[in-house]
Amino acid sequence: MRILHVTPGTSPARTPVLPALAHLPHVLDYACTRLDSLARADSADVVVLDATADLSAAAGFARLLEQTGRPEPAIAVLTDGGFIAANPDWRMADLLLAGAGPTEVDARLRLAVVRGPAPVPEVSSPLIEAGPLTIDEDGYVAFVRGRQLDLTFKEFELLRHLAANSGRALTRAELLQDVWGYDFFGGTRTVDVHVRRLRAKLGAELDQIIHTVRNVGYRFSPEVAERASGGSGERRDAADGTDQEETHGSERH
């Protein structure tokens, strides 16, 4: 059996994420998630994606395979925590834990080959569009004027949730609950850190689309997207260049 092992990022791995593969008589080829790398790789019976460190890679991988014309079924390798986020929309033929033994790995590889690729859903999730920003909920990717943003899974989820509630001020506690879940034990500073990273990745044209609401949290600002849609790329900053905070007559604490 020929297996194409794919690693997220710009360079292929040197060793497989599944140690069990070293004990199986299969031929391994390596590629990364760059389109040119996938296109150059030889044909295989099954594709194994290392999603242990990047769940967003699993979410959009089926689309990458389609774009490069690859017909092979795909198996995602996840951590224990990653299984919580597993979604049928990923269209994976199967899922594996990185610590799975040789017998299980071999059986799942053979079953994936028999089953073939997961079917394409008839209806895709809608796009969220705000000026030059496009959020593809189905592919777990976001673009600014066609430039794909390099977002982590939580950064994407935070951006998607804010955009889905466009114009509404969301508290840090609400964002922690809705994006990180009830079992997350980190503090609200986690939200601030992710917002700061998101703003940096959105760039100067759109960093203020995530607006700080003083003593409350954050709001996705459609008016910023409307200004940016003109293509000027200009911002209306405060005189000192800092983030403008929106005040409410009745503040929530």
N, C-alpha and C positions, 0 to 999 in steps of 0.2 A: 504494500500500500504506500502511495506517495502522499506525504503530508506537507502542506505549506504552513509554516509557523510564522505568524504575523505579530509584530510588536508595535504598539503606539509610538508615534514620534517620527524622527527623521532618519533613523538608522536601525537596521535589523539587529535582533539579539544574536549573541554568539552561542548561547545554550538554550534549550527549551525550558519553558516555564513549568512543564510537567516532568519532574525527574523520572517518572515511570517510563517515559518514551525512550530513555537510554537503554532500557531492558527489553525493548520490543523490536522485532525485525522489520521496521518500516524505514523508508527513505525520507529524510527530512530536507526541506528547502526553507530558506529564511527570507522574509521580506518585512518592510515596515508599512505603516498606513498611508504613506505617500502614494498618490495615484500612479506615478511613474514606476515606483517599486513594485506595486501590485501587478501592473501591466506587463512588466518585464519577466516576472517569475514564471517558471514552467507550470504547465497544467498539473493538477493534483487530484487526488480522490476526495480529500477533505481539507478544509482550512481550520487551523486552530489559532484563535486570537487570545493573546495574553491581555486580559482586562483586569488583572489583579490590582494594578495601581491607577487605573483610569477607566471608570465605568462608562464615561461618555463615549469612549471608543467602541464599546459594545453596542451602545444605543444607535450609533450611526453607521455601523460597519456594513450592514446589508446593502445600504445605498452605495457605499464605496465599491463593493463587489459588482453591483449592477453597472456602475459608471465605467468600470474597467472590463466589463463583459465576461466576468468570471462566473461560471455556473455552479461551482462547487458548494456543497453544504458547509456551514460554518458552526464551529463549537467555540463557545466562550469559556475561558478559564477564569474563575472568580475566587475571591476570598469568602470566608464565612459571612462577613458583613455584606459583601456584594450581593449575595443571594436575596437579601431583603429588597433590593431595588430591581431585581430581575423582572423583565416585562415581556409579554408575548409580542409587543410591537417591535422588539429587537429583531425578530424573525431569525432566531438562532435554531439550528437543528437540535442542539442539546447544550447543556451547561455542565461544567466539571469543576470540582475543587482542585486547587493546585496540588494538594497532598494525596490525591486519588492513587490507588495502587495499580500496578500493571494490568491485572486482570480486568478491573473495571474500565480503565482507559481503553484497552483494546476492544472490549465489548461495545463501548459507546461509540468508538470510532467506526466500527463495522456497521452498527445500527444506523449511524448518521449517513453513511454511504448508501445504504439500502433505502432509507426514507427520502433522501435527496434534500434540496433546499426548502426552507419554509416558504409557504405560498405568500404571494404579495397580497396584502389586504386590499379589499375593494375600495375602501374609503380611507383616505389619509387624514391625519389630524390637521386642522387649519393652521395657516401661518398667522403670526401676529406681526403686523406691519405698523411702524411708527416712523414716518419720515424716511430717512435713509437706513433705518434699522429694520432688519427682518429676522424674526425668531421662528425657526422651524421646529415645532413641538414634536413632530414625528421623527425627525432626524437628529434631535438634540444638538442642533447647531444654530449659531446666530451669525449674521452678516451685517456689516456696515458698508454700504455702496459696493456690494459684491465681495468685500474682503472678509473672509471667515475669521471670527474671533477665536482665539485660543483659550477656551474656557474650561475650567474644571467642572465636574458634575454639579457640585453645590453652587458654583458661580452661575452656571446655566439655570439651575432651578430657581435661584434667587431672582435673576433677571426675568425669567419667564413669569414668576409669580407677581412681581411688581408690575410688569407690563399687562398681565391679565386683569389687574386691579387698577388700571390707569386712572390717574386723577385722585385716587383715594389715599389718604395718609394711613400708613400701617405702622403700628407700634413695633418696637424691637421684639417684644414678647410674642406678638402675633407672627412675626416672620420666623422666629425661632421655632414656634410650634408648627407652622405650616410647611416650612422648608426643611428643618432639621428633625422634627418629630418630637413626640412626647418623651422619648427615652434619651434625649440628648441632655448631657449634664453640663455643658459649657455655659458661660455667661453671655449676656447681651453684647459684650464686646466682640464676640464672634461675628455678629451681623456687621458691625462697623468695619472690621477688618476686611470682610468680603466685599462690602460696598466700595471701600477704597481701592481694592484690586479691580473690581468691575469698572470703576470710573477710569482707571489707568488704561484698561484694555479697550474701552469704548473710544478713547481718544479725546482730544481737546474739543472737537466738534460736538460731542454728545455726552461728555462726562457729567454735565448738569442735568441730564435727563432723569437721573436719580437724585431727587431734591431732598435736602435735609429739612425736616419739619421740627422746629425747636421744641424740646420737652416731649416729643411724641415719637418720631422715628423717621420714616422715609416715604416719599411719594414719587411715583413715576409721572413725569411731567409731559403731557402730550404737546404743550405749547413749545417746549424746547425742540421736539421732533419737527413741529411745523416750521419753526424758524430754520432748522437745519435742512429741511427738504428743498429750500431754495438754492442749496449748493454753495452758498458763500463760505460756509465753514466758520463764520464769525461767532463769537460768544459775547454775551453781555455780562461781564464779570463785575465783581465789587471792585472798588478803587484799590484795595490792597491785594486783589487777586485771590481772595479766599472764597470758600463756598458760601453762597447766600442762604440764609436760614429763613424759613417761612414761619411767622408767628401766628398763633390763634388767639382770639380774644379770650376763649376759655381753654386753658391749657390742661392737658391730661398728664398725670404723673404716674 
